Amino acid sequence: MTTVHIQLRVNGKGHELDLAANKFLLDVLREDLGLTGSKRGCDDSSCGACTVLVNGEPQMSCIMLAASHADDDIATIEGVAVDHHLDPLQLGFAEEGGAQCGYCTPGIILTAKSLLAKYPEPTDAEINDALSGNLCRCTGYTQILASVKRAIEILRQSRLAPGAANGLHKSPVAWTSPIGARVPMVDSREKTTGAGIYTDDIRLPGMLVGKVLHSPHAHAGIRAINVQEALALPGVRAVLTGANTPVKYGILPIGHDETIFAVDKVRYIGDNVAAVAAESEAVAEEALRRIRVDYDVLPAYFDPEKSMLAEANLIHDERPRNIEKEYHHHFGDVEAGFARSDLIREDRFDCAEVTHAALEPHSTVARFDPADAGSLTVWSSTQVPYYLQKTLAATLQMPEERVRVIKPLVGGGFGGKSEVIPLELAAAVLARRAARPVKITYTREEVFYAHRGRPRTIIDLKTGVQRDGRLMAVEARIVQDGGAYCGYGPVTILYSGQLLNAMYAIPNVKFDGYRVLTNKPACGAMRGHGTVNARFAFEAQLDRIAAVLGVDPAEIRRRNFLKPPCTTINGLRVLSYGYPECLERVVERSGWREKRGKLPYGRGIGLAGSHYVSGAANPIIRSTMPQTTVRLRLDPSGEVTIFSGAAEIGQGSDTVHVQIVAGELSLEMDRVKLVAADTARTPVDLGSYSSRVTFMAGNAALDAARQAKARVLEAAARRLGCTAADLRLEAGKIFRDEDSRPAMSFSEAAGLAAGAEQFLEVSGSYSPPSDAQGGKFKGGGVGPSPAYSYSAQAVEVTVDTHTGEITVDRIVAAHDCGKAINPLAVEGQVEGSVWMGLGQALQEEMLWENGRLMNAGLLEYHSASTLESPPIEPILVESNDPEGPFGAKEAGEGSLAAVIPAVSNAIYDAVGVWITSLPITPEKVLKAIKEKQKSEIRTQNLRDHYSDF
């Protein structure tokens, strides 16, 4: 390999380097210079996470040879802030919520910086055009645009008053409660400056590179594996196969059907076969090429309706059929309900498989320390540190207390990191075998095959209504393509059926659900887990029914509202129900009455609703322990530290923790620190999935804060010779009720409460109440939640009747979040959720050909850029749930499901055609328009014919 000596000028400093001539600039920045703010997301310049400035111009460093830029000025995100003062763009992104997971943020800030250097006052269109090469999967781009515009405003102000903007905004002089305040995220400085550490940024002494060998076959027996050539390669330190790791595991206790590496057979293209740990990536890849596998190719199934047939060959030999799980629920008298119906509608819906496409690839670093009683430490991009700890201990057959899991910053999850994947376990077993730290980071193609996304779903839906539109009966048959392994499968299929309820009053329901095994990567939890496709079918069919009845789509929904507090026919308890207000707010804001059915041909408006859980009432693994525990430590200076196992993945939950504790203790937020998601330091929390963190961990944090408050006031009362009821906390001080002068500082009282101990420590916890845990029937434990969020959305579209192309012009999205503890974070979650649903509605799908994914790249997958992303107008509705922390409910998932049927319904309003499969592509729309025109011509010809008689 040719080596070159070059000098690179980066952030104004020169660096003398001896490099491989073919080394990319991104690798030099990250590995040789330690500038990890530039991120790796795709390796083919399609995502923009690696963006740097070269002579002031944004360039993708993942495809630039470093040796070609010896004479250039290179700038990374680390060089943007000057003398610890944030750049206006960094300030803007903090203040307007433009950095959620933060993985894309450095590249976007640098691109925007280049734009503003040339055009200080760009238009919205110019900003969107400039940023179109930088993908974001979190925000929907609305807050990114707002962040850039805020930076422009700061720059404008600084020109008028130099030095005015040089750091994050300070708290006001008079203390105000942070509950309900639009405050920047507590990690915004890390994420906007490149200082934040993600898993792939971690470098440990002596660390090896891990690589995984994947199956080239969709279904095959393994006759033999020979690893001798790989082991003999200089630089290889470990090679492992399924023979070394036979223990089965799975995220659900009822679904342990995976092993770290395939044993006896592979079940999809991409299945893990073996792994190596080596001194370099090149050596590791060569070692994979030297592993010899003798396969016996078997018949494979890619269609769930074929795979579930009794005569199909078995994918898992121990199962009687390729049906992973099936559920049959009957509530009320469905046949009688249909008999009393004046209109019965039946439709089939077919929803394509989609995936999370988080910009941060899966990555894990593992270190095994034989000297420390064989302890294992794992850093991983995970949403479930506690479940990862348990699975590592089980598969490696180690005591749980010897396994430590640390979650660094996570660059997007959306459910894709909410179950343990083989990469995490492979890194750990390699580290133990090699007695050296090992890192495995997947390529973008490997991420697509790791998958765990939303399954292809086939829905046969039958709905009966009376003449006035009141629902009488619903019957749903739902088939999901679960892929090769169980994963979250039973939960996914149950959510699809159980959550047909709790949205509207349905007196009679029948659900038949089938989770089917196929020879494709396993599907799993994805934003809106289990509910999205079923909600599309229901809301789209409801509009078709309204059209036949001649009822306004908004009105037919009103006529079927729930009347809370209530319990649905399948045992879902509903206490707060903001859906009616969401619907009315959307109708008013969107101009629904003035636009529906009145816009020119080719333009239309549609609406729909959705809901989602605020955490699952029942944990994945049943136990007597609380679902979450939060510990607070108060030191004598009055500083408070929160210890929480909850996983921040960009949704703002760390900030909400701090707001809740600071609000309850009447402290400034900067006096409250957070230690999160480290199983050796933080109490158990079950993870970030099913929108549980704000409701559950938030309640635990509030419980702990209330205990701390009581202890502090009691200690102060003893010193002051009064009762705690006579005292109040405000702005870090303690007052007697009748006195406006502080009697004692919070710090002094905290010291008194600690007594002889160095710290005062209290713990709070939360588990859902028993009456929220669902019915006593098979599958009744999935779907119940302590609270449900509700959404309503209106979407305006323009359809090109010559091409079928759909342009979304405007989205109005109202979301009942209970209470917006941080409106900035809630709006960002609503916008991002709506945007992700829009992608599924119009362009995202996984394209398979005989088990091989044909679009395993961000460009080919059609992740939308700023140019395809419409304005999203969030409306926050606060129903104040009686059991949520300060009334709060979920905000990050429920909005996704409404936008898909709203788009479908808008297309009908625009051109009069219904599309019942996802995504709704121009080809499908154009075909439907032509078929409709042909039908109308035939009808007119018949009318003309009979008019002659």
N, C-alpha and C positions, 0 to 999 in steps of 0.2 A: 504494500500500500504506500502510495506516494505521500510524503510529509512536506509541508510548506511552512516557512517561517514568515509570519505576518504581524503587522501592528494594527490593531483595531482601535478606533476611537469611539468610545461608548460613554454617553452622558458627560462628554467633555473631558474624559480621562483616556490616556493611551494605555494599551495593554500589549505587551510582547508575547506572542503565542506561537508554539509549534503545533500544527494541526494536520490532521489528515486532509488531503486536498479535496475530498468529497464530503467533508463535514458541513452540515447545514448550520446557518447562523443561529437558529433557535437552540440547537444542541450546544453550541459554544456559549451562548448567553447563559443557559441554564446550568450546564455541567462544568464549564471552565471558569466562568465569571460569577456563578452563584446568583444570577439575576433571574429569579424564578417567577417574576411578575408576568413575563411573557409565557402564555400557556399553550399546551399542546392539546388540540381538540380533534384534528382530522388528518394531518399529515399530507393534505393535498390542496391546501389554500382555500378550502370551501367554507370555513367557519369564521376566520378572522381573529381567533383568540390569540394567535401568535403575533399580532400586528406590532410592528415597531416603526419608528420614523427613520428614514434614510434620506439625509439631506432635506429634511422637512416633509418628505412625502411618505404616506402610509404604505408599508410593504409587508407581505406575508413572509415572516422569517423561517417558516417551516419548509419552504422550497427554495431558499436563497443560499447558495454556497458562500460560506464565510470568507473564503479566500478571494472572492470577487469584490469584496467591499473594504479592502484595506485603506483606501483613500477617502472613504466616506465618513460623514458624521452620523452616528447612529444614536438614537434616543429611545430609551425604554421607559416604562411607567415609573421606575425607581428614580428617574431624573426629573420628574415633572414638578414635584413639590420643592420649593426653594427655602432653605434654612428652616425646615420644619413647618413652613407655612403652606397650606394647601393651595393648589392652583384653583382658579375659579371653576373649572370643570369638575375638579374633585369635590369642591364645595357643593356645586350644583347637583351632582349625583348623590351626595349624602342628604341634602335637604329635600330633594324631590323623589327619593326612593329609586333612583335609576340602577342601583346595585342591589340585586336580591341575592342570588347565590354568589355573585361577584366574579365568576369565572371568565365571563366575556368582558367584564368592565375595563380592565387595562387596555385591551385592544380598541374598544369603543372610544375611550377617553383620548387615546392617541390619535385616532382617526379624526375625532371632533376637533382636537387641538390644531391639527393641520388645516382643517377647514376654516376655523376662526382666524388663523394667522393670515389667510388669504381674503376671507370675506367676513369681517367682524359682525355684520348684521345679515346673516343668511335668512332666507325664507324657510318655512317648514318643508317645502318641497325640496329645497337645496340641502337641508339637513338630512332628510330621508334618503336622498340620492347618494350623498356622501357616505352614509352609514350602511348602505345596502350590502356591502361585503362583509359586515360584521353581524353574525347571527347571535340571537339571544333566544333561549327557550323558556325563560322565566316570566318576562315582564309584559309581553305583547307590544313592546316598544313605546307604549304611551308615556310611561314615566321616564324612559330614556329621552324621548323628544322634549319632555318638560324639563329634564335635567340640563340639557344643552341650552335650552332657552333661558333657564335660570342663570347659567354661566354667562350668557350674553348680557343679561341684566346686571350681574355682578361686575362684569368688565366695564359696562357702561357707567355704573356707579363709581367704580374705581378711577375712571378717567375724570370724573367730576370731583371726586374726593379721594386722592391717592392714599393707599394704605388702609382703606376702610374694610376691605375684605381680605383677611389673612388667616382665618381659622374657622372651625365649625362655630356656628352661632352659640353664644353663651346663654345661660339660663337668665330669665328676667330677675330683676332685683327682688321683687316680692315673690315668695314661693307660691306656685300654683300646682295643683294636683296633676301628675302626668297621666292620670286615667282619662282617656279620651283626647289626649294631646297628639298632634302631628309632630312627633319627634323623630330625628334621624335614628337609624338602626345603630345599636351599640358597636357593631363591627364595621361600620361604614368606612372608617379611616383605614383599617386593614385592607379592605376590599378595593378602595379607590387608589391606594398608593403602591400596591403590589407587595405589601408586607405580610399579607395573610398567607398562611401555609396550608396547602392542600396536600393530599397524600403523595402525589407524584413529585412534590417539591422536597420531600424528605430525603436526606442523604445521611447514611450511617457509616462509620468506619468499617472497612472490609466488606461492604455490601455487595452481594452477587446479583446478577440479572437472572430472573426467572422467565421461562418461556414455556408455553403449553402446546402440545401436539393435539390437533383436532382431527376428528374423523372426516374422511372424504366421502363417506357413504351415509345414506339416510337410514339404512337398517342393515346390519351385518353382524354375524357372529365373529368373535375373535378366536382364531385357532391358536395363535402364538404371537408373542412379542419378544423380539431380540433387541436388547439395549447395549450389547457389548461394544459395538463400534462407537456408540455415543460416549460410553464411559471411558473409552480409551483415548478420546480426543483431549489433547492438552488444554487445560483451562476449565474443563468440566468438573464440577464438585459434587453433583448429585443428579441421579436420574431415578424417577419413580413412576410406577404404573399401578393399575388397579390391584395387582397382587400384593402390593405394599399397603393398600388403604381400602380394605373390604367393608368397613363399617358404613351402614346405610344411614341416611339422614334426610331431613325435610323440614320446612318451616312449620308444618302442622304435625302434631303427634300421630294423626291418622294417615299421614302420607309420606312415610319414610321409604322412598323408593330410589333415591339417588346415592351414588358414591362419588368420591372426589374424582376418581378416574374410572373409566368404564371397566366393568368386570364381566367377562364372557361375551358381551355384545355391545354394540353402539346403536343408538336409537334416533340420531338425527345428524345431518351434516353439521359439523362443529362440535359434536360431543367430545368431551375431554378424554384422551387416550393415555397420555403420559405427560411428564413435565421434566424440565432440566433446570439446573442452576449452574451458572458459569460466570467466569470472570468478566465477560463482555457480552454485549448483545449479539455481536457477530458470531462468537463462539457458540452461544446458546442456540442460535438459529441453525448453524451447521450441525450441531448435535441433534437437533430435531430431524434434520434430513437423514441422519444416520440410524435412526430408530426404524427397525424393520417390523412391520405388522402384517400378519397373514389373516386376511379377512375372508369370510364366507358370506357373500352378499345375499340378502333376504328380500322378499317382497316388502314394499313400503307403501304407506297410506298417507295421503296429503289432504284428503277430503273427509271431514268428520262424519258425514252421512254414510260414506262407504266404509269407513273404519269401524263404525259402531254396529255393522251388520254381524249377525251371529257367525257367518262363515268366514269372516276376516281372520287372517293370520294374527297371532298375538304379538303385541309389542312388548308386553311384560308377561313372561311365561307363567307367572304365578297367579295371574288374573284369569277369570273365566271368559271375559270379553274385553274389548278395548274401550269400555266405558269406565272411566275413573270413578265417577260418582253420579248417581241419579237421585232426584228428589221429586216427590209427588205430593202436592199440597192441595187440599180442598177445604174451602171455608165458605160457610153458608150453603145455600142450595143453588148451584150454578144453573142447572137445567131449568129450574123454576124462574130464575132471573131472566134467562133468555126467553122463556115463554111469555113473560110479562113485558118484554121489550117491543117497542114499535119499529125499531130499526136495528138490524144486526149487521155489522161490518166485519169482514175477514180480509186480512192482508198478510203477505209474506214480506219480511224485511231481511236483507243480507248486508251485514256490516263487515267491511274488510278489517284485517288485522293491522294494528298500528303499534308503534313503539315510542318509548319516552324520549330517546335521542338527547339525553342530557349532554351538555357540552363537555363536561369532565368525564373522561373514560374511567371505567372501573380500575381501581388501583389499590394495591395492598402492600404494606411493608411488614415483614415478620422478623422477630429476633428471638432466638431461643438461647437461654443462658444455663448451661449445665451446672455452672458453679453456684447458681442461686436456686438450688433444689429443683432444677429443671423447669424454671419459669419461662413462660412464653408471653411476649408482648407483641401485639398486633395493632398497627395503625391502618385504618381502612376507611374508604369512602362509603360509609354505610349509613342507613337510616335506623338500624336496629342494633346498637352496640351490645345490649344485654343478650339478645337472641344469638348474636354472633359468638359471644363468649360461651354460651351454653353449647352451641353446635361445635365450636372448636374443641371444647373439653370432651364432648362425646365422641367425635370422630378421631381425635388423637388419643383418646382414652387417658385423659389427664384430669386431676381434680380441678374443679372450676376456680378455686381460689388461687391456683397457680397460673391462671390465664388472665391476662389483662388486655382489654380492648380500649383503644383511644380513637376517638373520631376527630380528625382535623376538620378544617373547613371542607364542606361538600359542595361541589360544583353542579348542583341540580340533582334531583332524585326523581320526583314525580311517581314514586312507587317502584322504580327500577332498582333501587338499592334497599328495598324493604324486606328482602329475604336474603339468606346467605347463598352466595354463588360459589361455584367450585374454585374460582381464582383465589378467594380469600383463604380457603382451606389448603389449596395447593402451595401457596406461599409459606404457610405455616409448616407443613410437613417437609418441604424442601429445606427450610431454615433449620429444622430439627435434625434432618439427615446430614446437612452440610456443616452444622455447628457454626454457621455464619449468617448474618442478616441477609434476607432475600427480598427483592422487590419484583412484583409482577404488575405491569400496567398494560392493559389491553390496547390493541390498535382499534381504530374506529370500526373496521370490519368485524373484529372479535366482539365488540360491544353489541353490534347488531345481532350477532348470533347468540350472544348471552341472553338478550331479549327480556323475557318476563313481562312483556307488554300486554296490551288489550287483545283478547282473542277474537278471531273471526267468529261472528255470532249470527246464527240463522234463527229468526223469530217468526213463528206463526201466531198471529194475534187476532183474537175474536172479541169484539166488544158489542154489548147490547145496551141501548138507551131508550128512554121514553121520548115522546114527541117534543117535550120541552128540553131535551138534552140531558136529563138526569141519568147518571150511570146506573145500570141494573146488574150487569154481570160482565166479568172479564175472564177470558181463558187464554193462557199463554203457553205455548210449547217453545222452549228455548234450547238450542243446541250450540255449545261452545267448542271450538277447536282448541283444546288445551295444550297441544304439543306433546312431547315425549315423557314428561314427568309431572307429578302431582302439583308441587309448589302450593300456591294459594288456591288451587282449583276449586275445592268444595266451597270455599268462602265466596269466590267469584260468581259461581253459578247461583248460590243462594241469595247473594245480594240482588242479582238480576230479578229474581222472583219475589223475594220478601219486600223489596222496596218499590214494587208496583204500588204498594200501599203507602200510607202516611202523607200522600200528596193530595189526594181527593178522597171523598167518601165513596167507597165501593162496597156494596153490601154482600156481593158474592164473587168469589175469586177461585179460579183453578189454575195451578201452575205445575207444569211438567218440565223439569230441567235435566239436561244431560251434559255432563262434562266429559268430552271424548278425547282419548289418546290418539295422536297421530305422529308421524315421523318428521316432526319439525321442532324447533327449539321450544322449550316450555314457555307458556304464557303465565301471567301472574297479575300482580296488582299494578294498576296504572290510574292516575288521577281520575277520581270519580269511580273508583273500583267497583266493577260489576254492574253499575247502574246506568251507564251512559247509553249503551246501545238499546236497552229496553226502554229507556225514557224517550229516545228518539222515536222508536216505534209507536209508543203510546201517544205522545204529543202530536206526531204527524197524523196518526189515525184519528185522533180527536178532531183535528181540523177538517179531515175528510167528512167526518160525521156532521160537523157543524155546517159544512157546505151543502150537504144533502138536506139538512133540516132548515136551512136558511137562517141559521142563528149566528150572530157575531161570535168569532172565536174567543174573544175575551169574555163574552157573556156565558158561553157554555162552560167555561172554567169557573166563573162565579157561582153558577148553579150547582157545582159539585164541591164547593169548599168544605173542609172539615169544620167542626165546631169544638175547638179545644176549651178546657182540657178534655182529652178523650183518649181512648185506646182503640186502635184499629182492629179489624176483624181477625188479624193474624198476630195480635199482641204487641203492637208497637205503641208505646206511650208518647203522646204529644202534649206538651205543656204550653209552649210558645209557638205561634203560627203567624209569621209575618207575611205569608204569601199574598193574602188579599191586598195589603198595602203595597207590596212589591208590584203587583199587577196594575193597581191604579196609578202608581207613580210612573210606570213605564208607559201606560196608555196616554197619560197627560204629556209627559216629556217628549214622546216620539211623534205626537200629532196623529196618533192612530185613527181617531174618528174622522179626521180630515183626509187621510191618505188611503186607508184600506179600500181597495176596489175602485179608487178614483184616480190613481196615477196613470200616466200614459202607458200603452202596451209596451212591455219590456222592462217596466219598473214596477217594483212591488214591495210590500211590507208584510212581515210575518211576526208572530209572537209565539212564545212557548214558556213553560215553567219547568222547574226542576227542584230537587231537594237532595240533602245528603246528611250523613251521620256526623255528629260531633264526637267522634271516637266510638269504638265498638264497646258495648256494655259488657261483653264477655271477652276475656283475654284469650290469646291463641293457646296458651298453656294454662289450664285451670289450676289455681292454687288459692291458698287462704291469704296470701300477702296482698297488700294494696296494689292497684295498677300502677301507681306512681308515688314516689316519696321525694320530698324536697327538704333539704337541711339548710338552716341559716346559722351563720356564725357572726356574732356581734363582738367586735373587739373594743377595748376601753376607749379608743379614740372616737368611737361612734361609727366606724366603718362597718358595713354589712357585706358579707360574702354569701352568695347563694351557691349551693352545691346541688346540681340537678343532672340526672342522667338523660334528660330529654335531648333529642337530636335536632339541632338547628340545621336546616338544609337550604336556607334562603328565604324561608317564609316569615322570618322576623320573630320567631318564638323566644330567642334569647332576649331580645329587647322587651317583649311582653313580660317575661319573668321579672326583669328589672323594674318595669313600670308598675307592675302589681305590688311588688315589695316596697318600692319607694313610695307609692301612693298610699299604701296602708300604714306605713311608718312615718308618713309626712316628711320624707327626706328628699333632698335633691338627688337626681338619678346618678350623678357622678360619685356619690357616696356609697353606691351599691355596685359590687363587682359580681362576676359570675364565673364559676368553674363548672364546665358542662361535659357530659358524655365521656367520662373516663371511669371504667368499671372499678378501678382501684381507689378512686377518690370520691366518686359520686354515688348516691343511692340508686336503687333500681328504678328505671323507667322502661316501659316496654317498647318505646321507639316512636318514630315519626311516620305514622301511617293512619289511614282512616280519619284524618283531620282531628286527631285526639289531643294534640299537645296543649293548645291554648285552654281548652276546656278542662282537661284532666291534670296536666302538670300545673296549669294556671291555678286551679283550685287547690292543689297541694301547696303551691307557693303562697297563696292567700291564707291557707290554714296555718302555715308556719309563721307568716308575718303577724297574724292575729295573736298567736301564742307569744311571739316575741314582744309585741306591743303590750300585752297584758303583763308580762314579766317586768318589763321596763317601768310601766306605770305603777305596778305594785311596789317595786323597789323605791321609786321616787316618793310614793305615798308614805312609806315607812319613814323615810328621812324627813319628810315635810310634816309628818304628824296629821295626815288626813287619809281619806280613802281614795282608791284608784278612780272611783266614779267622780271625784271632785277635780280630776285632772284631765287635760287634753294635750295631744301632741300636735304641733304645728311648726312647719319649717325648721325641723331639727331642734326644737325647743319644747319644754314642758311648761304649761300654764295652768294656774288655778282657774277654774271657770269664771270666777268673779274678778280676776285680775288681768289687765292687759299687758303687764310686765312679766317676762319669763321667770319662772321660779327655779328652773334648772335646765341645763343643756341636755340634749339627748345623749351625748357622749358620757356625761357624768352619771346619768341614770343607768346607761348600759353597763358602766363599770360597777355600779352598786348592785345591779342585777347579777353580774358575774360572780360577785363576792370574791372568795379566795381563788376561784378558777381564773385562768388566763383569759378565757372567752366565755360568753354565754352562747350556748348552742340549743337549738330547738329543731324539731322535725315536724313537718306537716305531710299529710298523705291524702289520697283520694281513690275511692272505688265507687262505681255507680251504685245507686240504691237498688234494692232487690226488685222493686216494682218496675224498674226500667230494663230488666234482663230478659224479657220475652216470654213466649209461650213454651209449654212443656210438650213439644212434639219434635220429631226428627228434623233437625235444621233450624229449630226455633230460636237457637242462641245466636244466629247470624242475622243481622239486620237491626235488632234492638240497639238503642243508643239513649244516653241520658237526655239528648236534645237533637233536634233536626234544624238545619238551615233551610232557607227557601229562597228561590230566585225566580225572577221573571225577566224576559228579555224581548226586545223588539229589534228586528234587523231589517234594514232597507237594502235592496239589491237592484242592480241593473243587469239585465240579461241581453247579450247580443244575439238577436234571433237568427243571424246568419251563421254564427260560429258556435253558439251555445255557451260562450264564455260568460262567467258570472263575476261581477264586480260587487263586492260588499261596500256600500257607501257609508253606512252608519250603523253603530250598535249602541243601544241604550240598555244597560244592565242594572237592574235593582237586585240587591242581595240583602236578605235578612240575616245579619251576623249577630243578633242578640244585642250586643253592645260593642262598638268599635273602640277597643282599648287604645289602639293606635290607628286612626283613620288612614294614615299614609301607608301603613303596612297592609291594611285590609283592602284598600283600593288597588294596591299593587297585586294582591292575590286574586281579586276579582278580575282585573284586566288580564292577568296572565292565564287564568283559568279559561276565560272566554276565548282568548286568542288560541289556546291549545285546542279547544273544541272546534274552533273555526278551521284549523288545519285538518282535523279529522273529517270535518264536513265536506271540504272542497278538494283537498289535494294529497293528504298523507295516506299511504297504504304500503304494506310490505308485499312485494311482488315475488312470488315463488314459482320456480320451474323445476319440477321433480325434486323438491326438497332443498334446492339451492336458491338462496336469496339473490335476486337480480339487481337490487338497488341498495346495497350495503354501504352507502355513503351519504353524507348530509346533503350533498347537491342532488344526488339521484333520488333521495327520499323526499325531496321537495319541502324542506323546512322553510317556512316563509321568512322573507326578509322584511325590512322596513317598507319596501315598495309594494308588497302585497298585503300590508297590515292596515286595516281601516281605523278610523277614530273609534275609541271605546269610551263611552260615557258612564262611569259607575255611579250608582245611587245607593247609599247605605241606609238600610232600614233597621231600626233598633227596636226589637220586640222585647228585649230585656228578659231573657230566660231566667226563671226563678232559681235554677240550680247552677247556672254558669257563673264563673268568676266576674263579679261586677255586672252580671247579666250576659256575658259573651258566649257566642257559639262559633261554629266553624266558618271559615271564609275562603279556604284555598282550593276546594274541589267542587262544591255544589254548583257553581256557576257554569261549569264546563258543559253539563248535559243539556242545558236549555238552548244554547246557541245553535246546535245542530238541527233540531226540528224547526227552530225559528227561521233558519236559512231555507230549509225545505219548504216551509209554509210560505215564505216570501217569494220563492220561485213560482209557486202556484199562483200567487196573487199577480205576479208579473206576466206570466205567459200561459197559465192555465194547465200546467202539467205537474203530476206528482212523481217524484223520484223516490223509490223505496230501497235503494242500495247505496252504500257509502264506499268511497267518497262520491260526491255528486259532481262528476266531471263534465266538461263541455260536451264530450261525445255523447254521454247519456242524455243530457238536456236536449241537444240538437236532434237526436234520434226520437225523443219523446215529442218534440215540437212537430217534426215531420209526420209522425204517426198520428198525432192529433189533427193536423191539417188534412191528411188523407181521410181520416174518419169523418171530419166535417164535410169534406167534398162528397163522400159516399152518402152521408145523411142528406145533404142538400139535393143530390141527384135523385134519391128516393122521394123526397118531398116534391121535386119537380115532376117526377114520373106520376105520382098519385094525384097531383093537382090537375092532371089532364082528364081525369075521370069525373 
